[in-house]
Amino acid sequence: MSEEKKVPFLQLVFDDFILLLFLGVAVYAVSYLIWGLIEIAWTPPIPDEIKQALLGR
């Protein structure tokens, strides 16, 4: 009688190179997306004088 060994989850992840490629690109993309959103949130609004000059009013 042979017992089947349960393969650890991390070994399954590390053995699948397509999954590793996808995870690498996804982590990179999500981190830059979050970084960009934080930068936009921390950008101060344009002063009214400059906004009026840009709009030509």
C-alpha positions in Angstrom: 0.0 0.0 0.0 1.5 3.3 -1.1 0.5 6.4 0.7 0.0 9.5 -1.4 2.0 12.4 0.0 0.1 15.7 0.1 2.1 18.3 -1.9 2.4 21.6 0.0 0.6 24.6 -1.4 3.7 26.7 -1.8 5.5 24.0 -3.8 2.5 23.9 -6.2 2.8 27.7 -6.6 6.6 27.7 -7.1 6.5 24.8 -9.6 4.1 26.6 -11.9 6.2 29.2 -13.8 3.2 30.7 -15.6 1.5 31.4 -12.3 4.8 32.9 -11.0 5.0 35.1 -14.1 1.4 36.3 -13.6 1.9 37.0 -9.9 5.1 38.9 -10.6 3.4 41.2 -13.2 0.2 41.5 -11.1 2.1 42.6 -7.9 4.1 45.1 -10.0 1.0 46.5 -11.7 -1.1 46.8 -8.5 1.7 48.4 -6.5 2.2 51.1 -9.2 -1.5 51.6 -9.5 -1.8 52.2 -5.7 1.2 54.4 -5.7 -0.3 56.5 -8.5 -3.6 56.8 -6.7 -1.8 58.0 -3.6 0.1 60.5 -5.6 -3.1 61.9 -7.1 -4.8 62.0 -3.7 -1.9 64.0 -2.2 -1.6 66.5 -5.1 -2.9 69.9 -4.0 -5.6 71.5 -6.1 -4.8 74.1 -8.7 -5.1 77.7 -7.4 -8.0 79.6 -8.8 -5.8 82.3 -10.4 -3.9 79.7 -12.4 -7.0 77.7 -13.3 -8.7 80.9 -14.7 -5.5 81.8 -16.7 -5.4 78.3 -18.2 -9.1 78.3 -19.1 -8.8 81.8 -20.6 -11.6 83.4 -18.6 
